[in-house]
Amino acid sequence: MCQEPSQSINQFLSQMYGVWDQLSLSEPAWNDATDAQKFTTYRDQQRLILLLMALTTDFEHVRVLVT
């Protein structure tokens, strides 16, 4: 999934949230709060990376700042 040139960042992010919500249904249930927190941190970092990689080149300066 990539941001279309005419698509706003808000529209694209909304689209990504829809996919992430679907994927979250298959995530494991964590009994240990520490494990749950570690997984949530990892998942959020991965989502940020995927989002940044999928943005148009107009946002290259943002990718550089984050990495």
Secondary structure, DSSP 4 states (H G I P E B T S, - for coil): ----TTS-HHHHHHHHHHHHHHHHTTSPP-SSHHHHHHHHHHHHHHHHHHHHHHS-GGGHHHHHHH-
